[in-house]
């Protein structure tokens, strides 16, 4: 599977997930580019950023 298609699937899962699911995806997915991580982060609800930061610590 090519990387672009794989990222599109990850992005779709991320979009449909609840906050805890988004955090799990963001903190466990590997081999994304900085731009891909930024794209996911733009879809993350701002009011839960602190929860994401704690999960990444």
C-alpha positions in Angstrom: 0.0 0.0 0.0 1.4 3.4 -0.9 2.0 6.0 1.8 -0.5 8.5 0.5 -3.3 5.9 0.5 -2.3 4.7 4.0 -2.3 8.3 5.3 -5.8 8.9 3.8 -7.1 5.9 5.7 -5.4 7.1 8.9 -6.9 10.5 8.4 -10.4 9.1 7.9 -10.1 7.0 11.0 -8.9 10.1 12.9 -11.7 12.2 11.7 -14.3 9.7 12.8 -12.8 8.9 16.2 -13.8 10.4 19.5 -11.2 12.5 21.4 -9.7 9.4 23.1 -9.5 7.6 19.8 -7.8 10.6 18.1 -5.3 10.7 20.9 -4.6 7.0 20.5 -4.1 7.4 16.8 -2.0 10.5 17.1 0.3 9.0 19.7 0.7 5.5 18.2 0.9 5.9 14.4 4.4 5.9 13.1 6.3 7.0 10.0 4.2 10.1 9.3 5.9 13.2 8.0 5.8 16.4 10.0 3.2 17.8 7.6 1.0 14.8 8.1 1.1 15.1 11.9 0.2 18.8 11.4 -2.7 17.9 9.2 -4.1 15.5 11.9 -3.5 18.2 14.6 -5.6 20.7 12.6 -8.5 18.2 12.9 -8.0 17.8 16.7 -10.4 19.8 19.0 -8.5 22.7 20.4 -10.2 22.4 23.8 -8.6 19.0 24.3 -5.0 19.9 23.4 -3.8 19.7 27.0 -5.1 16.2 27.2 -3.2 15.3 24.0 0.0 16.9 25.5 -0.3 14.9 28.6 -0.7 11.7 26.6 2.4 12.5 24.7 4.5 13.2 27.8 
